[in-house]
Amino acid sequence: MNSPFRRALRYSWRIPLLLWHALVDLPVTMLLMVSPWGEWEIAGRRIDHRVVRWWSRWLMRIYGLDVRASGTQLPDPVLFVANHVGWTDIVVLHSTRMMGFVAKREIAGWPLVGWMAKRGQTIFHQRGSQESLGDVLQQMVERLREGHSVGAFPEGGTRDGRELGPFHARLFYASVEANVAVQPVALRYGHGGEAQTIVAFRKRENFAQNFWRLLGEPARVVDVVYLAPILPGEAEGRRRIAELARERIAAALHGT
């Protein structure tokens, strides 16, 4: 249930936790991401990668989102591609795996998410600019060749959560050029994806409004399903890779 009373009750304890996470946890997280200690490793994993996952996981818990990852994640470097539901997607994915995202430039100015995106190896893209897209693709290729994984949303933007949009094939140029695998990832909010439309931006809803609304939502699960990868040479050309990735994500979203 999501009555006004229950929503107010959730705000009463989530807001203080969110403030603590922003004012105390975030500065500590950013400090640990700075060289040289950010590059140190514990049990084979870099400290900066660990703290990004920790911070992201707790932000989602404050929002009542219990992130559950399944499937086998390929080792770096990989081009991860996922369906795009809302602003939480980047945080949800970061809570399961460190990857530098391709995201719209506006995200850099968003509270909390923007700050972490800048520190989390995000490549910012100016929508509608072919020059920006060319630069983004080149940065993606360089990152992948250097051994780092990149995450992207091939739909090119969020929708209302009701459907999976077409995948833009040009984005997959980076995987072809760098000769790395593409691993599709399905994001399902709520049991069986029943909360996709709740998490998605509503008509004429901006980031601040969505950020505030979701903070009062009931607790729910988020399934992050790492699907069968598309290995180099498995599909002919970036268009076919895009089609395969979309097919696998669509099947996972529909439970097939």
Secondary structure, 3 states (H helix, E strand, C coil): CCCHHHHHHHHHHHHHHHHHHHHHHHHHHHHHCCCCHHHCEECCEEHHHHHHHHHHHHHHHHCCEEEEEECCCCCCCEEEEECCCCCHHHHHHHCCCCCEEEEEHHHHHCCCHHHHHHHCCCEEECCCCHHHHHHHHHHHHHHHHCCCCEEECCCCCCCCCCCCCCCCHHHHHHHHHHCCEEEEEEEEECHHHCCHHHHCCCCCCCHHHHHHHHHCCCCEEEEEEECCCECCCCCCHHHHHHHHHHHHHHHHHCCC
